[in-house]
Amino acid sequence: MSRPVSDLPNLGPRSAEWLTAIGIQTAEELREIGYAAAYQELIASGTAAPHRMMLYALAGAVMDRSCMSFSREEKREIEEMAGLR
């Protein structure tokens, strides 16, 4: 059975609602599209306002770790993947 995105680290009901609005309901779907593409779609669709913490939360969800654990270098790499640098 597919795991809902709200079961992933860093993602709660509100972010799950946003992801559902762009067609992502399961952990598998999020991993398939990737955190960078999901973030870009959230922003492009107007579903969520641009915010780096949302990007880090999505990346952490895909990587199954807390978004608070990323080093400065990892955050730079995540931002580059999302086209923010």
Backbone hydrogen bonds, N-H to C=O, Kabsch-Sander energy under -0.5 kcal/mol:
donor,donor_aa,acceptor,acceptor_aa,energy
5,V,25,Q,-1.7
7,D,4,P,-2.0
8,L,5,V,-1.8
11,L,8,L,-1.3
12,G,10,N,-0.5
16,A,12,G,-2.3
17,E,13,P,-2.0
18,W,14,R,-2.1
19,L,15,S,-2.6
20,T,16,A,-2.5
21,A,17,E,-1.8
22,I,18,W,-0.8
22,I,19,L,-0.9
23,G,20,T,-1.8
24,I,19,L,-2.9
25,Q,23,G,-0.6
27,A,3,R,-3.2
30,L,26,T,-2.1
31,R,27,A,-2.7
32,E,28,E,-2.3
33,I,29,E,-2.4
34,G,30,L,-2.6
38,A,34,G,-2.1
39,Y,35,Y,-2.5
40,Q,36,A,-2.6
41,E,37,A,-2.3
42,L,38,A,-2.4
43,I,39,Y,-2.1
44,A,40,Q,-2.9
45,S,41,E,-2.4
46,G,43,I,-1.1
47,T,42,L,-1.2
48,A,42,L,-1.7
54,M,51,H,-0.8
55,L,51,H,-1.5
56,Y,52,R,-2.8
57,A,53,M,-2.5
58,L,54,M,-2.4
59,A,55,L,-2.5
60,G,56,Y,-2.8
61,A,57,A,-2.2
62,V,58,L,-2.3
63,M,59,A,-2.2
64,D,60,G,-0.9
64,D,61,A,-0.6
65,R,60,G,-2.5
69,S,66,S,-1.5
70,F,67,C,-0.8
75,K,71,S,-2.4
76,R,72,R,-2.0
77,E,73,E,-2.2
78,I,74,E,-2.5
79,E,75,K,-2.6
80,E,76,R,-2.4
81,M,77,E,-2.2
82,A,78,I,-1.4
83,G,80,E,-1.4
84,L,79,E,-3.1
85,R,79,E,-0.5
